[in-house]
């Protein structure tokens, strides 16, 4: 799609069942899950395993001035033993999908990591002769200051628990490609960061706008359309689920029943849509569908 003269593309790495719903959303009750099972299955809920189905993808913003890649997924050859679906990937789907939108790694001017979880930083680096080197060598990598400080401190205390910081974040810093910003940084008059804390300590989303048109690349501000209906549902990976709920409600309320398009990181099938009012909460409407 286009937001004025900014083209928006997705670059998909994978889409598959992840964790059981009750594990992913610890406060989710059987009653609420059962009430929503009919519409969740089979696109968002795998009936065979009761697992949430998640997409892992980047978004590309191509403006007349910049090419921006947001959230570089999991990456290849990354040791992630606690997440078998991400452990030591070796496919070429991501590279092929990047090429399909007419880009190669040297074309990227900016990489924006909405936060520093492993599925949002992986393609920052690639393995070359036993070393992790930048995948996008000409790009400035925008990272929120408190986010970087938090994760590098945790990695220093327990390196084995946070391997993605060592293989996908620190090499970017050491190469001088990291641009440390606050989470309300404005890149230019069309692209800016929006603080959306809670899922992580200094999480941000990205807003692209042109006159009356607007898209928000959400990052992990929201993981599932179920969280639009129940904004209080936090995930197992939240830094502060209460703050994440406050952030989510505020974002959904602000953009409810407007033309703003949400580009979500993990919704399968259709990741892009608008928000409408639904009782005392909200509903995600995929682009092209009627409320």
N, C-alpha and C positions, 0 to 999 in steps of 0.2 A: 504494500500500500504506500501512499504518499501523504506526507504532512507538508503541504505547500511544496517547496522544492526539495524536501528531504525524503528520500526513498528509504523505506523500512523493510528489511529482509530478516528472516530467521535462518539460522544455520544449525540444523539438528544433529546431535551426536548419537542419542539413543532414546528409546521409549519402551518401557517395560515395567512389570510389577516390581515394587520396591520393598515395603514393609507392610505387615498387617495393619489395617486401619486403626485398630485399638492401640497398637504399638506406636504408630505414627502420631496419632492424636490421643495422648494419655487420658484426657478428661472426657473423651467421647463415650457416650453410653450405648449399650446395645439397643435401647429403645430408639434413640435418634438415628443410629445406623440403619436399623430396620425400617424406619419411616422413610428413609431416603434411598434405600437399596435399589428400588425399581429404576430410578433415573441415573443412579451412579453406575449401574451395571449395563453393559460390559465395558463402557469407555473409560470410566474412572475407577471402577472396582472390578478386579479380576475375580469372577465367581468361584473359580476353582481353588484359589488360595486365600481369598479374603484380603488380598493386598491392594494397596493404593497403586494405581498406574501413574507413573510420572514420566514426563519428557525432560531430557537434559538438552539445552540449546543455548546458543548465543543469539543476540540481535545485532544487526548491522544498521547503522545510520549513515547514509551516503548523501552528503550535502554538496553544494557547489564548492565548498571550501575544505571539508574534512571527510575522511572515512573513519568511522568510530565503530569499534567492536565492543559489545557489552557482555561481560560474563563468559570467559573462555572455558567453560565446561570442565571435563575430567582430565582429558589428555591421555596420551599413550605411554606405555611402560612405567606407569606410576604405581608403586606398591601401596595398595589399599586393602590389606587382608581382612579388615573388619567390614568391608563392603564388597562382597564377591562380584557384584555386577559392575564394579568399577576397577577391580584389581587387574593390573597389568594388561590393560586394553592394547590392542595392536591393529585395529581396523583402520580403514581409510575413509569411512563415511563422512567424518567431519571435514577432511580436506576436500573431498569431492563436492560436498555441499557448499563449501566456501568458494570453490572454483565455479560452481553453478550460478553464483550471483556475480561472476566476472571478476573475482578477486584472488590475489595470492597474498601470502603473509607480508610481503614488502609493500603492499598497498595500504596497509593499516596505519593511520596517523595517530589514533588514540585507542588505548584499551582502557575500559572502565570496569573495575571489579566492584560490584555493588556491596560485596562483603567478602571475607576471606575464608569461606568454607571450601572444602576440597573440590566440589563440583562447580565452582565459579572461578577457579584460578588455574586449572590444570594445563590448558594450552598456552599459558604464559611462557612455558618452556618446553623444549624437546630434547631428547637424549642424542648427543653427538659425541662419538669417541669416548663414551663413559662420563661425559659431563653434561650438566643441564645448562643449555644455552637458550637465549630468548628466541621464541618462535616468530615474534613480530619485532625485528631488530630496529626498525625505524620509528616505532610507536612510543609515545609517552604513555606510561601506565598510571592512571589516576587511582589513588588509594586514599581512603579517608584516614586522617591522622590517628584518631583514637583507635580505629580498627587495627591499624598496623601495630601500634604500641601494645595493644591487648594481646594479639596473637603471637607476636615475636616474644613477648614476655613469657607466655605459656609454653611456647616451643623451647625456650631456653631452660625452663624448669624441668621439662619432660620431653626431650626430643623424640622419643619413640612414639609418643601419643599423637604427635602432630607432624607427620612426615611431609604433608603438602606444603607446609611453610618452608621447609628446607629445600624441597625440590621445585616449587612453583612460585614462591614469593621472594625469598631471599636472593636467588640469582638475579632477579630483576632489579632489586635494590643495589646489589653489588655491581651490576652492569651500568649503573647510573641512569636507568630508564624509568625509575619510579618518580612520579610527581605527587608529593604528599599534599593533600588539600583538605579543607573542611567539607563536611557533608552537605553544605549549601552552596558549593562552588558553582560559578557561572562560567561555562566554557566560552560562550558567545551569546548573541542576542536570541538564538534559537534553541540552544541546548544548555540545560543546567541540571545540577544535582538537587535532589529534594531529600532532606533528612527523614528517614523512616526507621527509627531505631526499634529494637525489641528482639527481633530474631537474632541479631547480633548487636554488639554494643554501639556500633557506629554505622549501621546499615544505611545505605542510601538507595533511592530510586532515581531514574533519569527521565527528565521531561524534555520532549521535543515539541516545539510549537511554531506555528506560523499563522499570524492573524487570529482567526477564530478556530483554527484546527489545533488539536493537541493530542499527543500520545504519551503515555507514561509506561516506561519499561520498569516493571515492578520489582525485579529481583525476587527475593523471598519474603516480601511483604505479605504475600498470599501464596499458598501452595496448591489449593484446591477450591473449586467453586463451592464446596460445602462450607468453607470459611466465610463466604459472602452471606449465606443463610444463617450461619452461627459464628459471628466474628470473635466470640470468646474462645473458640477452639485454638489452643496453642499446640505447637509441635514438640516432639521429644527433643529437638535440637535447638530450641529457643534459648537465648541468653536470659531473657526476661519476658515470659509469656504475658504478663499483665501489661507491660509496656507495649508489646507487640499487638495486643488487642486494642489498646488505646490508639495506636498508630493506624491500625487497619480500619477501625470504625471511622476515624477522622478522614482518611483517604477515601473510603467508600462514600461517606456522607457528602464530602465536598464535590465529588464527581458523579454522584448519582443523578440519573435522568438528564445528563448533559451529553454533548457529542464527544467527550473525551474517550479515547480508546485505550484500554489497558492491554499491554503486551506482557503476558505472564511468563515466568521462567519455566514452570513445570506442568502447566495444564496439558494433557494429551489431546489428541484429535484436533481441537481448535484452541489455540492459546491466546487468541486475540478477540476482544469483545468489549462491550460496554456494560455499565452498571445501572440497574434500575431498582426502584424501591420494591420491596417484597414484604408486606406486613410491617413489622417493626425492624426488619433487617433489609437485606439486599439480595439481588440475584444477578449472576453473570450471564449475559446474553452474547453468545458467539456472533462475531461480525457476519452480517448477512441474514441472521435470523430475526424474526419479529418477537417482541416481548410477549 
